Amino acid sequence: MRIIHQLTTTGNAQFIIATHSPMLLCYPGADIISTDSTTLQRIDYHDSNHYQITSDFLAQPQRYFRQLFAED
């Protein structure tokens, strides 16, 4: 992210990055384009599935582990 910052502030660089990383999604000034539906949509990073899943996991990891390790 430091290199991205350096290149975008000192030059005329742009990046297209496909990621699941909530840290990259919240990069200052980033345009987030969602491909979750049939059309491309610009969304806020708080509305991305990746942010919501990560946030939910960090808030209650035990819930995810209960579901993951549950016997069928």
Buried (B, 14 or more C-beta within 10 A) or exposed (E): EEEBEEEBEEEEEEEEEEEEEBEBBBBEEEEBEBEEEEEEEEBEBEEBEBBEEBEEEEEEEEEEEEEEEEEE
